[in-house]
Amino acid sequence: MKTKAIFLDMDGTVLDSQNKVSLTIKKVIDRLRSQGLYVFIATGRSAMEVKSLVPKGFEVDGIVASNGMEGHINDEILFEHSLPLDLVETIIAEARKKEVYYELFPYNAPRIMMAEDQAFIERAVEDPKPEEVEINEWLSRKQAVRQDIVWTETLPEQAGYSKFYFFSRTTGHIDEWKAELERLKEHTSFTTSTSSSHNVEVMSAGINKASGIKEMVERYNLSQEDTLAVGDSHNDLPMFEYVHHAVAMQNAADDIKAIADEVTEFTCDEDGVAAYLEHTFLKNKADHKA
């Protein structure tokens, strides 16, 4: 491999099942960057979420966030794509009819939920946790309702919106909602993506992690052949298809592992991404020097 740029997913990759980032991965990223490699985050989470989750002093060369809807290099906004306001209004109205939990992500502001939808949204995250819902997703939804979102009476018209996130306690309910979104696509073009069997996200047409990575690669005058990515879920599939070398986490689903070039030895709860990166890019260098 002639890798120059490494793109890392967050949930299930850099983040463990408790939505924590270890100091080990921070130290490995620091060492990779000191060796001249570029390291980026490529995530479904918003840039604001990423910054709230990483430890103090955590630095990368850029962030592709919201499944490719926004790109940041330090404090510079490299790109932002916004959902059309009429699409946002339509989707909220349909989600209300079907009582689908949603989070709407404005740029540079906390997530939004409409106050009139508070009852069914809060019911969606009532304990106990459904057995089939992964703990990291459940904790994120609980925290969102408890402290991260803003309940609003009216939709701010001047805000740009990066994406919708939808969740359901049951796969049957979310599958019905996915089908409804497909029907809406017959009238308005947009992209959907999933990172678990209990969620679906909506972005602008043609936008995904791969499109965001392409913009970041071009900004750094790199090529597609220079890229490697590590991820674990279905929203990583466009990224895996774009990069030169795709690495699936040990905790990824079997169909994700099947299309990857490699699979890490350890899971996200065992610092699997740190172990893989250290062995592949740092241990070999040390051995070579020795």
C-alpha positions, 0 to 999 in steps of 0.5 A: 500500500502507498497510503497517504490519507487515512479516513476513520469512521466514528461510531463502532470504529474510533468510538467504542460501544459507550461512545468514548474515544480512547487516549490510545487512538489519539496517540496513534493518530498523533504518531501517524501525522508526525510521520507525514500521513494525513488522518481524517474523520469521515462520519455520519455525525455532525462536526459539532457532535465530533468536537463534543466527543473527542478528548482534549488535544485530539487533532486530525487533518480534516473532518467529513461529517454528516455523511458527506454534507459538511467538510471542515479543516480546523476552523475552515469550512471546506464545503456545506450542502444544505437540504431544501427547506420545502423538503425539510418541511415535507419530511417532518410532516410525514414523520409526524403522521407516522410518529417516527423519531427524528433529529434535524441538524442545522449548521452551527446550532444544536439539533432541532425537534418540533415541540408538538412532536415531543410526546412520541419522540420521548416515547421512542427512548423510554426504558427499557432498551429494546434488546436488539438496539445497540447500546451506543445508538440507544445512549446517543438517542437518550442523550439527545432527548435529554440534553442535546436537542432544542425543542422549537415551535417554528422551523428556522427558515434561515438555517441551513440543514445538513441532514435528518436522522431517524430512529425506531425501537423496532425494525418493522417501524423503521422499514415502513419509514424507509419505504415512505422515504422511497416514495417521497424520492419519486417527487424530490431527489435526496439520498438516504443512508443507514448505519444500523437496522434501527435508523435511516438518515437523509442527505442532499441528492448524490451526497455520501461519505465518498463524495465528501472524501473526494472533496477532501482528497482534492483539497489536499492534492491527493489521489484516490490511490492514496486513500485508506478507510476504516469503518463498520456499517452500511453508511461506510459502503460508499466510502469503501467503494471509493477508497483504494483500500477498505478496512472493516472493523472486527465488530462490523456486520458480515456483509461489510466484512465481505466487501472489505480488503481487510478486517481488523483483529480487534473490535472497537471496544478493544481499540481495534482501529488503533491496533490496526493502524499501529501495526500497519503503519507504525510497527512496520516502520520501527521494524524497518529502522531496526 
